[in-house]
Amino acid sequence: MGRILKTAASLVTGFALAATAAVGTVPADAATRCDVTFKTYQLIKQGSTGAQAKAMECLLAKAGFATTVNGRFSAADARELAKFRGSIGLYPVTVGGRRAWSALLSRGPTPYLKKGDHGRSVTRLQLSLRSAGFAKVPIAGRYNAATVDVIKTVQKSRHLKRTGAVNADFWKALQAGKITATTVVVRKPTSKKPTAKPISSKKLTKGEKALAYARKQLGDPYKRRGVGPNGWDCSGLTMKAWQSAGVKLPHSSGQQYRIGKKISKSKLRRGDLVFFYRGISHVGLYAGNGKVIHAPRPGKRVSYIKISYMPYMGARRPG
């Protein structure tokens, strides 16, 4: 396996060797070589260190973002990562996971590839797929049966014809961070299949009532200025959720931030309003286990997300 990984790394233009002498901010054309071949790819955020942090810095620099390639992912590096994510249509958060890795590793030409092909573009494809969570894809530079199987799996999940070959549209989806092994369609729960154990209404706090309302909207689409019943924006969802618990809120995340009791992150309870981004431009309801339910953005649906995936600005308890 070690021999295969070394061979694969040498096949990728601009990826083969680490930028060992990088000091200070590296311009896009300076980070010509990045060591990016790993068995698994870590979540990179401010404070991350080591080879994978350095690989993320190097890839961002090659993409034209002002990172410092030194293996210590700083606050400035995290801001550049957020800029990159925003530039390809992803949520501009300051952490990089499967979507950021695969988008960065797949940058470049978009050739048609099929079984039997080999070379640097095949290796680039395989690196991108592995970083997206497809652990079984080999990094061998040869488009073999195992690669075909992974491509067919992706095509099936995207409701495409299962050809096992890669075209320009497939590349563009990779480069936009739209292909990951954990892509899941969230279906709106029905009364026959509740997503949580029923709790007596007599025991529910106002926050729990608000959260129960929000859970029923899982899978609904985002809609600008949406307040239901079939489309929501972030503050519209939180407003209606708390309204169901008897608490009136304005239809604005910034205004909601000024209502109720300020709550520390360590004291969060289910249903609390959790706010994100400078300027307080996004809000969700705390759902427990470090997650919120939120209405993300156009093209997305009401879903759960970890608080750590967005810049946390504070929390409030309206009632």
Backbone bond lengths (Angstrom), bond angles and torsions (degrees), N, CA, C in turn:
res aa  C-N    CA-C-N  psi(-1)  N-CA   C-N-CA  omega(-1)  CA-C   N-CA-C  phi
1 M - - - 1.469 - - 1.524 110.77 -
2 G 1.373 116.74 -42.73 1.454 120.31 179.61 1.513 111.52 -59.53
3 R 1.338 116.53 -40.41 1.471 120.69 179.77 1.519 110.71 -64.62
4 I 1.356 116.02 -41.08 1.468 120.05 -179.46 1.514 110.20 -63.79
5 L 1.361 116.97 -44.27 1.461 120.61 -178.65 1.521 110.86 -62.95
6 K 1.349 117.18 -40.17 1.455 119.80 179.15 1.523 110.76 -65.36
7 T 1.336 116.17 -41.36 1.460 120.58 179.24 1.513 110.25 -63.58
8 A 1.343 115.69 -43.66 1.462 120.14 -178.92 1.507 110.75 -62.20
9 A 1.309 116.82 -42.75 1.455 119.93 -177.42 1.522 110.93 -61.14
10 S 1.327 116.93 -36.81 1.456 120.61 -177.48 1.508 112.40 -71.84
11 L 1.334 117.65 -14.74 1.451 120.78 -177.59 1.518 113.05 -84.49
12 V 1.313 118.11 -17.29 1.450 120.54 -172.45 1.516 110.96 -92.23
13 T 1.325 117.57 117.62 1.452 120.94 178.83 1.512 109.94 -61.75
14 G 1.311 115.94 128.33 1.444 120.23 177.93 1.508 114.63 79.37
15 F 1.351 119.12 -2.06 1.448 121.21 -176.91 1.530 112.21 -114.75
16 A 1.330 119.00 -9.98 1.451 120.05 -162.35 1.513 115.06 -67.02
17 L 1.325 118.68 -42.67 1.461 120.56 -174.73 1.508 110.30 -123.26
18 A 1.317 116.52 153.96 1.464 121.03 179.40 1.518 110.23 -71.65
19 A 1.344 114.37 152.08 1.457 119.38 174.80 1.528 107.64 -83.10
20 T 1.322 116.10 79.55 1.465 120.80 -168.08 1.518 113.18 -71.74
21 A 1.321 117.68 -22.60 1.453 118.31 -175.22 1.515 112.63 -102.92
22 A 1.321 117.56 14.57 1.458 120.62 -175.01 1.517 110.84 -68.92
23 V 1.328 116.64 124.62 1.453 121.87 176.23 1.515 107.19 -135.77
24 G 1.341 117.91 128.87 1.455 120.82 -179.07 1.510 111.16 78.99
25 T 1.320 116.53 -168.76 1.454 121.69 -177.25 1.517 110.32 -71.99
26 V 1.312 116.25 131.77 1.459 121.73 -176.67 1.518 109.79 -106.19
27 P 1.332 119.42 119.64 1.452 120.80 177.34 1.513 111.00 -67.43
28 A 1.339 116.06 164.72 1.461 120.87 -173.20 1.523 112.18 -57.44
29 D 1.343 117.05 -38.54 1.455 118.43 -175.19 1.526 112.95 -83.77
30 A 1.344 116.93 -6.72 1.461 118.95 -178.62 1.519 112.04 -86.72
31 A 1.322 115.95 -32.35 1.465 119.07 -178.07 1.510 109.34 -83.02
32 T 1.332 115.86 70.99 1.455 120.05 -171.89 1.512 113.26 -82.12
33 R 1.337 117.84 -17.67 1.458 119.80 -177.14 1.515 109.65 -136.20
34 C 1.313 115.52 127.24 1.467 120.21 -178.76 1.529 109.20 -130.11
35 D 1.319 116.52 133.40 1.460 121.43 175.63 1.523 107.39 -86.22
36 V 1.324 117.68 105.98 1.468 121.26 -170.16 1.523 113.97 -125.26
37 T 1.313 118.48 7.16 1.460 121.03 -176.37 1.525 110.76 -92.41
38 F 1.340 115.79 112.20 1.463 121.96 179.43 1.531 109.23 -134.81
39 K 1.318 115.90 156.88 1.468 119.26 177.27 1.518 110.81 -70.15
40 T 1.327 117.02 -40.17 1.464 123.05 174.20 1.518 107.58 -135.41
41 Y 1.337 115.47 158.42 1.462 120.60 -176.06 1.524 109.83 -116.40
42 Q 1.329 115.60 126.59 1.454 121.74 -175.02 1.523 112.08 -83.22
43 L 1.328 115.27 159.52 1.454 121.25 169.87 1.530 107.15 -74.13
44 I 1.331 116.52 125.85 1.456 121.42 -177.97 1.524 109.63 -108.04
45 K 1.322 115.89 130.64 1.461 121.26 179.42 1.520 108.60 -149.49
46 Q 1.326 116.25 176.12 1.459 120.14 178.08 1.521 110.47 -53.32
47 G 1.330 115.91 128.42 1.462 121.00 -178.55 1.516 113.73 99.37
48 S 1.347 118.13 -13.59 1.465 120.62 177.12 1.529 109.52 -65.89
49 T 1.325 115.99 143.33 1.460 120.63 179.41 1.528 109.97 -135.42
50 G 1.327 115.33 166.15 1.452 120.06 174.89 1.516 114.28 103.29
51 A 1.332 114.73 -168.21 1.468 121.29 -173.28 1.520 112.71 -62.51
52 Q 1.335 117.10 -39.17 1.463 118.20 -177.43 1.527 111.63 -74.83
53 A 1.328 117.60 -34.94 1.459 120.16 174.26 1.529 109.69 -61.34
54 K 1.335 115.50 -42.04 1.461 120.63 179.32 1.527 111.05 -65.83
55 A 1.337 116.81 -38.37 1.461 120.39 178.19 1.518 110.83 -63.19
56 M 1.344 117.63 -42.68 1.457 121.11 178.50 1.527 110.79 -63.45
57 E 1.336 116.40 -43.48 1.470 120.13 177.28 1.524 110.87 -59.75
58 C 1.324 115.93 -43.73 1.461 121.50 -177.35 1.528 111.41 -65.44
59 L 1.334 116.56 -44.02 1.464 120.75 178.96 1.523 111.66 -63.91
60 L 1.321 116.39 -40.25 1.466 120.20 178.08 1.528 110.61 -64.83
61 A 1.338 116.09 -40.94 1.460 119.94 177.94 1.524 110.64 -61.76
62 K 1.338 116.48 -42.63 1.469 120.37 177.98 1.525 111.60 -63.26
63 A 1.331 115.92 -27.64 1.469 120.53 179.41 1.524 111.74 -84.14
64 G 1.332 116.91 -0.49 1.449 120.31 175.47 1.515 115.25 98.78
65 F 1.340 116.87 15.37 1.456 120.31 -178.62 1.536 109.52 -106.21
66 A 1.337 115.20 144.49 1.473 121.23 -168.79 1.525 112.63 -83.39
67 T 1.316 115.91 71.23 1.462 120.60 176.15 1.528 110.37 -97.21
68 T 1.331 115.09 161.63 1.459 121.44 175.29 1.524 107.84 -104.45
69 V 1.320 117.57 116.94 1.465 121.80 -173.43 1.522 109.74 -87.95
70 N 1.333 115.56 87.28 1.465 119.82 -177.97 1.528 112.95 -139.93
71 G 1.331 118.00 5.48 1.450 120.36 178.62 1.513 114.60 78.68
72 R 1.349 117.03 12.73 1.468 121.59 176.56 1.522 107.56 -129.35
73 F 1.327 116.61 99.74 1.458 121.74 -171.07 1.535 109.04 -75.52
74 S 1.312 115.85 107.17 1.458 122.55 -172.49 1.531 111.43 -90.97
75 A 1.331 115.65 175.78 1.467 120.96 175.91 1.527 110.08 -61.66
76 A 1.333 116.40 -38.15 1.467 120.27 178.40 1.533 110.62 -65.35
77 D 1.336 116.64 -41.72 1.465 120.53 176.76 1.532 110.10 -61.11
78 A 1.336 116.22 -42.10 1.462 120.62 -179.39 1.521 110.95 -62.45
79 R 1.328 116.94 -37.82 1.470 119.75 177.70 1.527 110.75 -66.06
80 E 1.327 116.85 -38.27 1.471 119.88 177.39 1.528 110.71 -65.85
81 L 1.330 116.54 -37.10 1.460 120.84 176.04 1.530 110.32 -61.14
82 A 1.329 116.23 -43.77 1.467 119.80 178.36 1.526 110.92 -61.15
83 K 1.332 116.57 -38.94 1.469 120.51 177.60 1.528 110.55 -62.80
84 F 1.343 115.81 -43.74 1.471 119.07 178.53 1.518 110.49 -60.45
85 R 1.338 116.45 -47.89 1.465 119.85 -179.72 1.528 110.68 -57.38
86 G 1.318 116.55 -44.97 1.457 119.67 179.14 1.517 112.40 -63.22
87 S 1.338 116.59 -33.64 1.467 120.51 -177.27 1.523 112.84 -67.86
88 I 1.348 117.54 -22.24 1.468 120.06 -179.83 1.529 112.12 -108.06
89 G 1.337 116.01 8.34 1.455 119.46 175.26 1.510 115.44 94.25
90 L 1.346 117.55 5.85 1.456 120.18 175.70 1.522 110.01 -86.85
91 Y 1.323 116.40 161.99 1.445 120.65 175.67 1.525 107.95 -60.30
92 P 1.338 118.98 129.81 1.476 121.01 -173.87 1.521 114.03 -78.27
93 V 1.334 116.60 60.14 1.457 120.63 178.18 1.526 109.68 -86.84
94 T 1.332 116.08 163.40 1.462 121.08 -174.28 1.521 112.79 -95.69
95 V 1.315 117.80 22.22 1.464 121.81 175.21 1.526 108.84 -123.93
96 G 1.316 115.61 149.66 1.460 120.61 -178.68 1.511 111.41 -122.20
97 G 1.324 116.46 116.38 1.446 122.08 177.21 1.508 110.63 -116.36
98 R 1.325 115.59 -143.55 1.462 120.38 -174.37 1.528 113.42 -58.81
99 R 1.317 117.20 -41.27 1.462 119.50 -176.94 1.528 111.35 -66.27
100 A 1.330 116.15 -43.70 1.468 119.38 179.83 1.522 111.08 -66.44
101 W 1.331 116.83 -45.02 1.466 120.28 178.46 1.527 111.13 -57.42
102 S 1.329 116.65 -52.35 1.471 119.37 -174.82 1.520 111.56 -65.48
103 A 1.344 116.77 -35.72 1.461 119.58 178.67 1.526 111.00 -66.31
104 L 1.324 116.64 -41.97 1.465 120.28 179.75 1.527 112.00 -68.89
105 L 1.328 116.44 -42.64 1.465 119.81 -176.89 1.526 113.21 -71.73
106 S 1.334 117.24 -22.87 1.468 120.23 -178.39 1.525 113.52 -91.89
107 R 1.334 117.46 -2.81 1.469 120.67 -179.53 1.522 111.30 -56.13
108 G 1.343 115.30 139.90 1.451 119.71 178.61 1.517 112.13 132.41
109 P 1.329 117.40 -159.62 1.465 121.79 -179.56 1.526 111.74 -62.00
110 T 1.329 115.99 163.39 1.469 120.32 -178.12 1.533 110.69 -124.79
111 P 1.318 117.70 63.00 1.468 120.86 -175.79 1.533 112.67 -73.39
112 Y 1.307 115.63 154.10 1.470 121.17 172.03 1.525 107.59 -73.98
113 L 1.335 116.73 128.28 1.459 121.81 -179.65 1.516 110.07 -129.23
114 K 1.329 115.41 145.01 1.463 120.98 179.63 1.521 109.55 -146.36
115 K 1.319 115.39 173.60 1.454 120.92 -179.62 1.527 110.94 -55.21
116 G 1.324 114.91 133.22 1.463 120.38 -179.71 1.519 112.84 101.58
117 D 1.351 117.76 -20.41 1.457 120.16 177.94 1.529 110.07 -70.61
118 H 1.327 116.10 158.32 1.453 119.87 177.58 1.515 108.76 -152.29
119 G 1.327 115.08 164.32 1.456 119.89 178.27 1.513 112.85 125.65
120 R 1.329 115.09 -169.06 1.452 121.47 -172.24 1.527 113.27 -66.71
121 S 1.320 117.41 -36.85 1.462 119.29 179.63 1.521 111.13 -66.56
122 V 1.326 116.63 -34.93 1.469 120.17 176.77 1.528 109.68 -65.41
123 T 1.327 117.05 -43.77 1.460 120.22 178.20 1.516 111.10 -62.69
124 R 1.325 116.63 -41.41 1.469 121.12 177.87 1.529 110.31 -60.50
125 L 1.310 116.67 -42.28 1.461 121.37 176.85 1.528 110.65 -62.07
126 Q 1.328 116.77 -46.65 1.467 120.80 -177.63 1.521 112.04 -65.52
127 L 1.338 117.45 -39.14 1.463 120.95 176.78 1.525 110.22 -62.67
128 S 1.313 116.14 -43.39 1.457 120.40 -179.24 1.520 111.39 -63.51
129 L 1.327 116.68 -43.24 1.464 120.66 179.73 1.523 111.50 -66.50
130 R 1.331 117.16 -41.55 1.468 118.76 179.59 1.531 109.66 -64.18
131 S 1.326 117.20 -42.82 1.464 119.68 -179.43 1.530 111.30 -66.40
132 A 1.329 116.61 -23.21 1.459 121.29 178.03 1.523 112.11 -80.50
133 G 1.341 116.51 -1.58 1.455 120.36 175.40 1.512 115.57 109.74
134 F 1.333 117.38 1.25 1.464 120.54 179.39 1.531 107.96 -88.46
135 A 1.320 115.50 83.24 1.464 121.78 -170.05 1.522 113.36 -65.06
136 K 1.332 117.50 -23.99 1.458 120.24 -174.81 1.528 113.56 -82.94
137 V 1.327 117.48 -8.89 1.461 118.24 -178.91 1.524 108.83 -71.63
138 P 1.335 118.08 130.89 1.474 120.42 -179.92 1.521 110.46 -78.46
139 I 1.329 116.77 152.17 1.471 121.30 173.60 1.518 106.33 -108.26
140 A 1.314 115.81 77.48 1.457 120.37 -173.34 1.521 113.22 -122.76
141 G 1.328 117.68 -6.84 1.455 119.84 -179.44 1.511 113.76 76.37
142 R 1.331 117.04 7.82 1.461 121.03 178.34 1.520 109.15 -126.18
143 Y 1.308 116.28 130.85 1.461 122.89 -177.63 1.529 107.95 -79.51
144 N 1.334 115.34 87.31 1.462 120.34 -174.44 1.523 111.57 -101.22
145 A 1.335 115.88 -172.88 1.464 121.34 -176.28 1.519 112.07 -61.98
146 A 1.344 116.92 -36.92 1.462 120.10 179.86 1.522 111.00 -64.11
147 T 1.330 116.20 -38.27 1.470 120.39 177.49 1.521 110.31 -66.65
148 V 1.316 116.54 -41.89 1.470 121.04 177.65 1.526 110.39 -57.98
149 D 1.329 116.91 -43.94 1.460 120.81 -179.20 1.527 111.73 -60.22
150 V 1.340 116.42 -42.66 1.460 119.99 179.50 1.527 110.52 -65.62
151 I 1.321 116.84 -43.36 1.465 120.51 179.77 1.531 110.22 -61.17
152 K 1.316 117.12 -42.20 1.464 120.44 178.71 1.530 111.31 -64.10
153 T 1.317 116.14 -37.23 1.469 120.20 177.14 1.524 110.42 -61.31
154 V 1.330 115.97 -44.60 1.466 120.16 178.60 1.522 110.32 -64.37
155 Q 1.323 116.77 -45.02 1.462 120.73 -178.76 1.524 111.02 -61.10
156 K 1.325 116.66 -39.42 1.462 120.25 178.43 1.524 110.69 -63.85
157 S 1.341 117.19 -43.74 1.463 121.01 -178.66 1.527 111.85 -66.20
158 R 1.337 116.91 -24.96 1.464 121.56 179.79 1.523 112.31 -99.53
159 H 1.338 115.69 9.54 1.464 122.38 177.06 1.533 111.72 59.73
160 L 1.331 115.05 41.30 1.455 121.94 177.58 1.524 110.06 -108.02
161 K 1.320 116.24 162.98 1.454 120.61 175.40 1.519 109.03 -63.06
162 R 1.319 116.90 130.81 1.471 121.67 -174.27 1.532 110.49 -84.37
163 T 1.326 115.51 77.44 1.463 121.02 -178.96 1.519 112.31 -86.82
164 G 1.338 116.81 -25.60 1.459 120.41 -175.43 1.512 112.82 78.90
165 A 1.327 117.06 2.84 1.464 121.95 178.79 1.526 109.30 -109.75
166 V 1.326 116.08 159.40 1.462 122.60 -176.88 1.522 109.67 -113.82
167 N 1.346 115.67 128.12 1.458 120.24 176.95 1.524 109.79 -116.29
168 A 1.334 116.89 -174.24 1.463 121.10 -176.72 1.523 111.92 -61.52
169 D 1.330 117.44 -37.28 1.466 120.11 -179.59 1.531 111.21 -64.56
170 F 1.333 116.32 -37.96 1.468 120.22 177.59 1.523 110.02 -63.44
171 W 1.328 116.52 -45.31 1.461 120.75 177.82 1.522 111.08 -58.78
172 K 1.332 116.05 -44.22 1.463 119.69 -177.25 1.523 111.02 -63.57
173 A 1.340 116.37 -35.75 1.467 119.72 176.86 1.521 110.60 -65.46
174 L 1.337 116.72 -40.92 1.472 120.27 175.57 1.525 111.04 -62.06
175 Q 1.309 115.93 -45.24 1.462 121.03 -176.27 1.524 112.58 -70.03
176 A 1.324 116.82 -16.35 1.467 121.32 175.42 1.521 111.59 -97.58
177 G 1.337 117.29 5.22 1.458 120.95 178.81 1.517 113.57 69.89
178 K 1.323 117.13 27.30 1.465 120.76 -174.60 1.527 113.61 -94.80
179 I 1.326 117.22 -4.54 1.463 120.04 -177.77 1.520 109.83 -116.63
180 T 1.324 116.86 116.32 1.463 121.54 173.66 1.522 108.82 -141.06
181 A 1.312 115.93 160.36 1.465 120.59 -179.25 1.515 111.92 -74.28
182 T 1.328 117.67 -10.76 1.463 120.65 -177.07 1.514 112.66 -108.86
183 T 1.350 116.93 13.81 1.459 119.40 178.74 1.517 109.53 -61.78
184 V 1.325 116.65 122.99 1.459 122.23 -177.46 1.522 109.15 -132.28
185 V 1.313 116.76 135.29 1.454 121.14 173.37 1.517 108.21 -86.48
186 V 1.335 117.03 118.76 1.455 121.30 -179.47 1.517 109.30 -85.96
187 R 1.304 116.27 121.17 1.458 120.92 -179.91 1.514 109.99 -97.30
188 K 1.323 115.57 141.96 1.446 120.25 179.34 1.516 109.43 -66.68
189 P 1.354 118.31 128.66 1.456 120.32 -177.87 1.518 111.94 -67.39
190 T 1.319 116.23 150.99 1.456 121.88 176.99 1.510 108.64 -111.93
191 S 1.331 115.61 169.67 1.455 119.90 -178.90 1.523 111.55 -66.54
192 K 1.342 116.61 -23.35 1.456 120.27 179.94 1.511 112.39 -77.38
193 K 1.357 116.29 -25.82 1.455 120.21 -177.69 1.519 109.58 -130.17
194 P 1.325 117.80 74.80 1.465 120.20 -179.97 1.517 111.27 -63.67
195 T 1.313 116.37 148.35 1.464 120.74 -178.94 1.518 111.61 -86.50
196 A 1.324 118.03 -10.20 1.461 120.19 179.55 1.515 109.01 -142.35
197 K 1.323 116.27 156.96 1.442 120.47 179.01 1.518 110.02 -64.25
198 P 1.319 118.51 132.99 1.457 120.20 -179.23 1.523 110.77 -63.35
199 I 1.324 115.11 139.84 1.456 121.24 178.66 1.519 108.28 -121.85
200 S 1.287 117.43 139.08 1.454 121.52 178.87 1.519 109.81 -57.01
201 S 1.347 117.20 132.55 1.451 120.96 -177.73 1.525 111.64 -61.24
202 K 1.329 117.41 -23.28 1.459 121.08 179.92 1.525 111.34 -68.11
203 K 1.329 117.01 -23.34 1.460 121.26 -176.99 1.525 112.30 -95.22
204 L 1.309 117.79 -9.16 1.460 120.53 -174.82 1.521 111.79 -78.52
205 T 1.337 116.15 134.42 1.455 121.10 168.98 1.531 108.00 -78.45
206 K 1.325 116.39 170.65 1.472 119.22 177.46 1.527 110.43 -61.82
207 G 1.330 116.17 -39.08 1.458 119.45 178.95 1.514 112.04 -63.81
208 E 1.332 117.12 -39.64 1.463 120.85 178.80 1.526 110.97 -67.38
209 K 1.331 116.25 -35.25 1.469 119.31 176.14 1.525 110.33 -65.38
210 A 1.336 116.10 -42.31 1.463 120.20 178.17 1.528 110.54 -62.28
211 L 1.332 116.59 -42.67 1.462 120.20 179.56 1.526 111.01 -65.25
212 A 1.329 117.16 -40.38 1.463 120.60 179.01 1.525 110.33 -60.39
213 Y 1.323 116.88 -38.86 1.465 120.90 177.26 1.532 110.23 -64.28
214 A 1.329 116.21 -45.08 1.469 120.02 -178.50 1.524 111.44 -63.79
215 R 1.328 116.87 -37.02 1.466 120.16 179.10 1.524 111.63 -59.93
216 K 1.317 115.99 -34.00 1.464 119.70 -179.20 1.528 112.10 -69.05
217 Q 1.318 116.44 -15.24 1.469 120.28 -178.97 1.536 112.51 -96.41
218 L 1.336 117.61 -0.84 1.465 120.36 179.42 1.529 110.76 -53.67
219 G 1.308 115.91 129.85 1.455 120.62 -179.57 1.510 114.02 96.94
220 D 1.345 117.83 -14.89 1.465 120.27 176.49 1.527 109.89 -67.83
221 P 1.326 118.29 148.84 1.466 120.49 -178.22 1.521 112.95 -77.12
222 Y 1.334 115.50 155.56 1.457 121.28 171.58 1.527 108.51 -72.11
223 K 1.317 115.45 141.69 1.461 121.24 176.61 1.520 108.09 -144.87
224 R 1.334 117.55 128.33 1.461 121.03 -179.51 1.523 109.73 -58.97
225 R 1.313 115.60 130.63 1.468 123.46 -178.74 1.526 111.09 60.25
226 G 1.323 117.22 20.99 1.458 121.03 -177.35 1.519 112.85 -76.70
227 V 1.339 114.92 135.00 1.469 121.31 177.31 1.529 110.07 -126.81
228 G 1.341 117.16 28.73 1.448 121.92 178.02 1.517 111.97 85.88
229 P 1.331 117.21 178.78 1.465 123.75 1.59 1.533 114.20 -84.38
230 N 1.349 117.60 -8.96 1.465 118.97 -174.74 1.520 113.92 -117.44
231 G 1.313 117.56 9.45 1.459 120.96 177.98 1.511 110.12 -162.22
232 W 1.328 116.06 145.09 1.462 120.52 -172.42 1.511 112.07 -142.35
233 D 1.355 115.66 146.01 1.456 118.51 159.19 1.529 106.53 -102.90
234 C 1.328 117.29 177.29 1.466 118.79 -170.11 1.521 112.92 -63.06
235 S 1.335 117.13 -47.98 1.460 119.19 -177.19 1.523 112.16 -77.67
236 G 1.332 116.72 -23.54 1.459 119.38 174.47 1.515 111.72 -66.06
237 L 1.337 115.70 -38.87 1.464 120.44 178.12 1.523 111.00 -66.25
238 T 1.338 116.88 -47.09 1.461 119.35 -179.20 1.525 111.47 -67.27
239 M 1.339 116.67 -36.37 1.458 120.42 178.57 1.523 111.26 -61.05
240 K 1.342 116.44 -49.91 1.459 120.67 -178.15 1.531 111.27 -69.24
241 A 1.322 117.21 -33.80 1.457 120.20 179.47 1.532 110.61 -63.49
242 W 1.313 116.21 -46.46 1.460 119.41 179.47 1.530 111.79 -73.55
243 Q 1.326 116.79 -28.21 1.468 119.77 174.57 1.525 110.40 -61.40
244 S 1.333 116.24 -36.00 1.469 120.19 179.19 1.530 111.23 -66.01
245 A 1.341 115.83 -20.09 1.468 120.74 178.32 1.527 111.73 -97.47
246 G 1.350 116.59 5.93 1.456 121.08 176.97 1.513 114.81 89.42
247 V 1.335 117.74 16.69 1.465 121.58 -178.88 1.531 109.07 -118.88
248 K 1.326 116.92 126.48 1.460 121.33 179.97 1.534 110.31 -89.23
249 L 1.320 115.57 133.86 1.461 122.17 177.02 1.519 109.33 -130.70
250 P 1.331 117.75 151.68 1.479 120.20 173.93 1.522 110.87 -74.62
251 H 1.321 115.27 160.22 1.464 120.60 -179.88 1.532 109.34 -89.49
252 S 1.322 115.96 65.92 1.463 121.72 -179.01 1.516 108.60 -163.60
253 S 1.342 117.51 126.99 1.465 120.00 179.64 1.524 110.85 -64.19
254 G 1.341 116.92 -38.52 1.454 120.04 179.19 1.516 112.57 -63.81
255 Q 1.337 116.96 -41.62 1.460 120.43 178.91 1.525 111.34 -72.16
256 Q 1.324 117.75 -36.05 1.462 120.37 177.44 1.523 111.01 -62.90
257 Y 1.326 116.90 -30.52 1.465 121.62 -179.88 1.525 112.06 -64.06
258 R 1.329 117.31 -21.21 1.456 121.05 -178.47 1.526 112.81 -95.36
259 I 1.344 117.03 6.00 1.459 120.85 -176.02 1.528 110.77 -111.59
260 G 1.327 115.63 141.45 1.455 120.85 175.25 1.514 113.97 84.02
261 K 1.307 115.69 -166.38 1.460 123.75 -175.73 1.523 111.01 -92.51
262 K 1.317 115.98 132.90 1.465 120.68 176.42 1.527 109.09 -69.48
263 I 1.331 116.97 133.35 1.457 122.74 -175.51 1.528 109.74 -122.74
264 S 1.329 116.71 132.39 1.464 119.49 176.23 1.525 109.79 -73.19
265 K 1.304 115.98 157.27 1.466 121.24 -177.09 1.527 111.43 -59.77
266 S 1.310 116.29 -35.32 1.465 120.49 -177.83 1.527 112.91 -75.11
267 K 1.332 117.66 -13.02 1.461 122.09 -177.17 1.526 113.18 -108.54
268 L 1.320 116.99 14.44 1.459 120.25 -177.18 1.527 112.11 -61.37
269 R 1.337 115.37 139.96 1.455 122.45 173.73 1.517 109.04 -122.24
270 R 1.312 115.60 159.72 1.468 120.45 -179.00 1.523 110.44 -58.05
271 G 1.320 115.05 131.49 1.452 121.53 -179.97 1.512 114.64 96.46
272 D 1.336 118.13 -15.80 1.461 120.46 178.31 1.530 109.81 -58.64
273 L 1.330 115.26 147.20 1.459 120.50 176.91 1.524 108.95 -81.82
274 V 1.329 116.44 128.13 1.469 121.79 -179.45 1.522 107.77 -117.86
275 F 1.337 116.75 129.32 1.460 122.08 -171.60 1.523 111.10 -113.42
276 F 1.351 114.84 148.84 1.455 121.18 -173.85 1.524 111.31 -137.11
277 Y 1.333 115.47 155.64 1.463 125.94 174.24 1.528 112.10 72.16
278 R 1.330 114.04 146.47 1.463 120.38 176.68 1.518 108.99 -61.05
279 G 1.312 115.04 139.84 1.458 118.91 -176.12 1.513 112.40 87.50
280 I 1.339 116.47 -1.33 1.481 122.78 -179.74 1.521 109.81 51.66
281 S 1.316 115.83 66.85 1.466 121.14 -176.07 1.524 114.16 -101.85
282 H 1.346 117.50 1.75 1.460 119.23 -179.06 1.525 109.71 -150.36
283 V 1.346 116.07 146.70 1.463 121.09 -178.01 1.521 109.64 -145.86
284 G 1.322 115.89 147.42 1.461 122.32 174.60 1.521 109.44 -143.53
285 L 1.336 116.56 176.78 1.462 121.49 178.33 1.521 109.61 -107.19
286 Y 1.323 116.24 130.40 1.456 119.94 179.95 1.525 109.93 -63.51
287 A 1.349 115.39 130.16 1.463 120.87 -175.51 1.522 112.74 -114.41
288 G 1.345 117.19 4.08 1.457 120.00 -176.67 1.515 112.04 91.83
289 N 1.324 116.54 161.42 1.466 122.44 177.05 1.524 113.25 57.45
290 G 1.334 116.16 33.13 1.460 119.81 176.36 1.513 114.64 73.78
291 K 1.333 118.31 18.88 1.462 121.70 -177.38 1.519 111.89 -123.14
292 V 1.322 115.75 158.63 1.460 122.06 171.06 1.522 108.74 -124.61
293 I 1.339 115.69 158.33 1.463 122.07 166.24 1.512 106.04 -99.01
294 H 1.324 116.79 132.05 1.467 119.57 -178.62 1.522 110.78 -149.30
295 A 1.331 114.70 164.02 1.461 122.32 171.09 1.524 105.71 -102.31
296 P 1.337 119.05 104.58 1.471 122.01 -165.60 1.526 116.01 -67.71
297 R 1.329 117.22 -68.35 1.461 121.42 -172.89 1.517 108.73 -170.84
298 P 1.358 118.28 170.03 1.466 120.22 179.69 1.527 112.12 -53.16
299 G 1.315 115.60 135.71 1.457 121.54 -179.69 1.511 113.78 91.43
300 K 1.320 117.57 -9.00 1.453 121.89 179.92 1.526 110.38 -111.56
301 R 1.347 115.22 174.59 1.452 121.25 -177.55 1.530 110.83 -125.59
302 V 1.303 115.07 160.35 1.464 120.40 177.97 1.524 108.33 -57.35
303 S 1.321 116.59 129.09 1.468 120.32 -172.04 1.524 110.50 -159.12
304 Y 1.336 114.47 172.59 1.458 121.51 173.22 1.532 109.33 -87.11
305 I 1.329 116.24 150.84 1.461 121.00 172.11 1.524 108.03 -152.82
306 K 1.326 117.03 147.86 1.461 120.55 177.10 1.528 109.75 -71.04
307 I 1.316 115.52 139.31 1.463 120.83 178.23 1.521 110.60 -57.61
308 S 1.329 116.97 -35.57 1.466 121.46 -176.23 1.520 113.23 -67.27
309 Y 1.337 117.61 -12.43 1.458 120.19 -178.89 1.521 112.93 -82.60
310 M 1.334 118.36 -7.16 1.460 121.90 179.08 1.524 109.45 -133.03
311 P 1.340 117.23 153.56 1.473 120.35 179.79 1.534 111.39 -66.42
312 Y 1.317 116.65 109.41 1.466 122.94 -175.99 1.522 110.16 -74.84
313 M 1.348 116.77 130.98 1.456 121.87 -178.86 1.527 113.56 -115.61
314 G 1.332 117.67 -14.43 1.455 118.71 -179.58 1.516 111.74 147.82
315 A 1.334 115.80 178.62 1.468 120.74 -178.75 1.533 110.19 -147.38
316 R 1.330 116.16 152.97 1.466 122.75 179.81 1.528 109.38 -137.58
317 R 1.331 114.41 151.28 1.466 120.95 174.70 1.532 107.59 -118.00
318 P 1.341 118.00 103.61 1.464 120.36 -172.74 1.532 114.34 -66.72
319 G 1.334 118.08 -32.58 1.454 119.25 -174.43 1.514 112.74 -145.24
